[in-house]
Amino acid sequence: MSAWFIFAILSTVVSAVVQVIDVYLREDRIFVDPIEPTVVSGLMQAMLWIVIPFVGFQLPGNTWIVFLAIFGGILHILSLFFYFRAVFSFGDISLIAILWNLLLAVVPLLAYLFLGELLTIGEYVGIVMLFAGAFFITYSKDTDNRIFFRVAGLMLVAVVLMSISIVCLKNVYEYTSYWNGYLLYNFGIVGGTALGCLLFLGKKTGRRLRKTTQKFLYFFIFVEFLQLVGDSLSNRATSLGPASLVTAIESTQSFFVIVVSVIVAFFVRLFFRKKELLVKSIQAMQFQALPMKIVALIFMFIGAYLVSG
């Protein structure tokens, strides 16, 4: 089994855990505006900088590569903002994870146009099956199509931005080492977030965010550490394998979201009884339209198997 495939699977599991936590933060009104988790997530990416003394960092001599890496990081945080807008509009995170599979339509096209990546027929069949699985959910009677298409619009913007970001990063890795490229990309995420705070974060939201961060600082650090691990695994997979195939494997995330929500609900019933109703509500959302989700996931697993071969 290829190393990039293992990294992609691990990234998917960790990201599923983080997505379930994202819904909890929204449902428990720890965050009330999508810009708040975007800022926290972006600024805490600076935690990665602690590895610099151990892995080293050298600025590439090619100015274009430096710009491309930082630009990719800025697009990454913009993508997260639209993702969080979707989460705040719709609590079914497993459905949002399925919508994230729209990356499968965009990344291969961009990778072909800008990187010249070519896939085998079997790999393209796998991607088509993953893409088809993502849209089975729209035919469920349990899906409110008005809400669905509004959320789908937000996710489409998030997907396009993240797709361009992924292709930028893949191109950067062609000209510099993994850590040099990833750290520059990370600088773009943190710098883009800081710039966004200066330009768009209102005083009222800023005051609330500071109070919230002080109260839940260690919890946020834990969550963002998980996100950082997931991103690092994903980017490592991208550095080792085709960008389109890494994205295809990560499309199985909706399955892990459902599994994680069940596991979290079990432990909350044992240790955090006061939050039981809240967690039950979150779990119930993930089980909406379950039959069509199962069909979608079957397509995704078969597609993932084809692209990993």
C-alpha positions in Angstrom: 0.0 0.0 0.0 1.4 3.4 -1.0 2.5 5.8 1.7 0.4 8.7 0.2 -2.7 6.5 0.5 -2.0 5.8 4.3 -1.5 9.5 4.9 -4.7 10.4 3.1 -6.8 7.9 5.1 -5.3 9.1 8.4 -6.0 12.7 7.4 -9.6 11.8 6.6 -10.2 10.2 10.1 -8.7 13.2 11.9 -10.6 15.7 9.8 -13.9 13.8 10.6 -13.3 14.2 14.3 -12.7 18.0 13.8 -15.8 18.4 11.8 -18.0 16.8 14.5 -16.4 19.2 17.0 -17.2 22.1 14.6 -20.9 21.3 14.7 -20.8 21.0 18.5 -19.2 24.5 18.7 -22.0 25.9 16.6 -24.9 24.0 18.3 -23.7 25.0 21.8 -23.3 28.6 20.6 -19.7 28.8 21.6 -19.3 30.4 18.2 -22.1 32.5 16.8 -20.6 33.9 13.6 -18.7 31.9 11.0 -15.8 34.4 11.0 -15.0 33.4 14.6 -14.0 29.8 14.0 -12.3 31.0 10.8 -10.1 33.4 12.8 -9.3 30.9 15.5 -8.5 28.2 13.0 -6.3 30.4 10.9 -4.3 32.1 13.7 -3.7 28.9 15.6 -2.1 27.4 12.5 1.0 29.4 13.8 1.5 26.5 16.2 3.2 24.7 13.3 6.1 27.2 13.6 7.5 25.3 16.6 8.9 22.7 14.2 11.1 25.2 12.4 14.1 24.7 14.7 13.9 20.9 14.1 13.1 20.8 10.3 14.8 24.1 9.3 13.5 26.6 6.8 15.0 28.1 3.7 13.3 30.7 1.6 13.3 29.4 -2.0 15.2 31.6 -4.5 12.3 31.6 -6.9 10.0 34.5 -6.0 7.1 33.0 -8.0 7.2 29.8 -5.8 7.1 31.9 -2.7 4.1 33.9 -4.0 2.3 30.7 -5.1 2.7 29.1 -1.7 1.5 32.1 0.3 -1.3 32.7 -2.2 -2.4 29.1 -1.7 -2.5 29.6 2.0 -4.7 32.6 1.7 -7.1 30.7 -0.5 -7.1 28.0 2.1 -8.4 30.3 4.9 -10.9 31.9 2.5 -12.2 28.4 1.7 -12.6 27.7 5.4 -14.7 30.8 5.9 -17.2 29.6 3.3 -17.1 26.1 4.8 -18.0 27.5 8.2 -20.8 29.6 6.7 -22.2 26.3 5.4 -21.8 24.7 8.8 -23.6 27.6 10.5 -26.4 27.3 7.9 -26.9 23.5 8.2 -26.0 21.2 11.0 -25.7 17.9 9.0 -22.0 17.8 8.8 -22.0 14.4 7.1 -23.9 15.9 4.3 -21.5 18.8 4.1 -18.7 16.3 4.0 -20.4 14.7 1.0 -20.7 18.1 -0.7 -17.0 18.5 -0.2 -16.6 15.8 -2.7 -17.2 18.4 -5.4 -13.4 18.7 -5.1 -13.3 15.6 -7.3 -14.8 17.6 -10.2 -12.4 20.5 -9.8 -9.0 19.3 -8.6 -8.5 16.8 -11.5 -9.3 19.4 -14.1 -7.0 22.0 -12.5 -4.3 19.4 -12.0 -4.5 18.5 -15.7 -4.6 22.1 -16.9 -1.8 23.4 -14.7 0.3 20.4 -13.7 -0.2 18.0 -16.6 -1.3 15.1 -14.3 -2.7 12.1 -16.2 -4.7 9.3 -14.7 -5.5 5.8 -15.9 -9.0 4.8 -17.1 -9.6 2.9 -13.8 -8.7 5.9 -11.7 -11.0 8.1 -13.7 -13.8 5.6 -13.2 -13.2 5.7 -9.5 -13.3 9.4 -9.4 -16.6 9.4 -11.4 -18.1 6.9 -8.9 -17.0 9.1 -6.0 -18.5 12.1 -7.7 -21.8 10.3 -8.4 -22.0 9.1 -4.8 -21.8 12.7 -3.6 -25.0 13.6 -5.5 -27.2 10.6 -4.5 -28.1 12.6 -1.4 -30.0 15.2 -3.4 -32.7 12.5 -4.2 -33.6 11.8 -0.6 -37.1 12.7 0.5 -35.5 13.7 3.9 -33.5 16.5 2.2 -34.9 20.0 2.2 -33.7 21.0 -1.3 -34.1 24.8 -0.6 -31.6 24.6 2.3 -29.5 22.0 0.5 -28.9 24.2 -2.6 -28.1 27.2 -0.5 -25.6 25.2 1.4 -24.3 23.7 -1.8 -23.7 27.1 -3.2 -21.5 28.0 -0.2 -19.7 24.7 -0.4 -19.1 25.2 -4.1 -17.2 28.4 -3.4 -15.3 26.7 -0.7 -14.4 23.8 -3.0 -13.2 26.0 -5.8 -11.0 28.0 -3.5 -9.6 24.9 -1.9 -9.0 23.2 -5.2 -6.9 26.1 -6.5 -5.1 26.1 -3.1 -4.3 22.4 -3.5 -3.0 22.8 -7.0 -0.9 25.7 -6.0 0.7 23.7 -3.2 1.3 20.7 -5.5 3.1 23.0 -7.9 5.2 24.4 -5.0 6.3 20.9 -4.0 7.8 20.5 -7.5 10.4 23.2 -6.8 11.1 23.0 -3.1 11.2 20.6 -0.2 8.1 19.5 1.7 8.7 21.5 4.8 9.8 24.7 3.0 6.7 24.5 0.8 4.3 23.6 3.6 5.7 26.3 6.0 5.3 29.0 3.3 1.8 27.8 2.7 1.2 28.0 6.5 2.6 31.6 6.5 -0.1 32.4 3.9 -2.8 30.9 6.1 -1.8 32.8 9.2 -1.0 36.1 7.3 -4.2 35.9 5.4 -6.2 35.5 8.6 -4.4 38.4 10.3 -5.1 40.6 7.3 -8.7 39.5 7.3 -9.0 40.4 11.0 -7.7 43.9 10.3 -10.0 44.5 7.4 -13.3 42.7 8.3 -13.5 41.8 12.0 -15.8 44.2 13.7 -15.2 45.5 17.2 -18.2 43.7 18.7 -17.3 40.4 17.1 -13.6 41.0 18.1 -14.5 41.5 21.8 -16.7 38.5 21.9 -14.0 36.4 20.2 -11.4 37.5 22.7 -13.7 36.5 25.6 -14.5 33.2 24.0 -10.9 32.4 23.2 -9.8 33.2 26.8 -12.6 30.8 28.2 -11.9 27.9 25.8 -8.3 28.5 25.0 -7.0 25.0 25.8 -9.9 23.3 24.1 -9.3 25.4 20.9 -5.6 24.5 21.1 -6.5 20.9 21.2 -9.0 21.1 18.3 -6.6 23.2 16.2 -3.8 20.8 17.0 -6.0 18.0 15.6 -6.7 20.1 12.5 -3.0 20.8 12.1 -2.3 17.1 12.2 -5.0 16.5 9.7 -3.7 19.2 7.4 -0.1 18.0 7.7 -1.1 14.4 6.9 -3.2 15.7 3.9 -0.4 17.9 2.6 2.1 15.1 3.1 -0.1 12.8 1.0 -0.3 15.6 -1.6 3.5 15.9 -1.7 3.8 12.1 -2.3 0.9 11.3 -4.6 -1.3 12.8 -7.4 -3.4 15.7 -6.0 -6.6 14.4 -7.6 -6.2 10.9 -6.1 -5.5 12.2 -2.6 -8.6 14.3 -2.8 -10.6 11.2 -4.0 -9.5 9.2 -0.9 -10.4 12.0 1.4 -13.9 12.1 0.0 -14.8 9.1 2.2 -14.8 11.5 5.2 -18.6 11.6 5.5 -18.5 7.9 6.5 -16.1 8.7 9.3 -18.2 11.7 10.4 -21.2 9.4 11.0 -19.0 6.9 12.9 -17.4 9.6 15.0 -20.7 11.2 15.9 -21.9 7.8 17.2 -18.7 7.3 19.3 -18.9 10.8 20.7 -22.6 10.4 21.7 -21.7 7.1 23.5 -18.9 8.7 25.6 -21.0 11.8 26.4 -23.8 9.6 27.8 -21.2 8.1 30.1 -19.3 11.1 31.2 -21.1 14.4 30.3 -24.8 13.8 31.0 -25.6 17.6 30.9 -24.7 17.7 27.2 -26.5 14.5 26.3 -29.5 16.3 24.6 -27.2 18.5 22.6 -25.1 15.6 21.4 -28.2 13.5 20.6 -29.4 16.4 18.4 -26.1 16.5 16.5 -26.1 12.7 16.1 -29.7 12.8 14.8 -28.7 15.3 12.1 -26.0 13.0 10.8 -28.5 10.1 10.5 -30.9 12.2 8.3 -31.4 10.7 4.8 -29.3 7.8 6.0 -30.4 5.3 3.2 -29.2 7.6 0.5 -26.0 8.4 2.4 -25.3 4.7 2.6 -25.7 4.4 -1.2 -23.5 7.4 -1.6 -20.9 5.9 0.7 -20.9 2.5 -1.1 -20.1 4.4 -4.4 -17.4 6.3 -2.5 -15.7 3.2 -1.1 -15.7 1.5 -4.5 -14.3 4.7 -6.0 -11.7 5.0 -3.3 -10.6 1.4 -3.9 -10.2 2.0 -7.7 -8.1 5.1 -7.3 -5.9 3.5 -4.6 -5.0 0.6 -6.9 
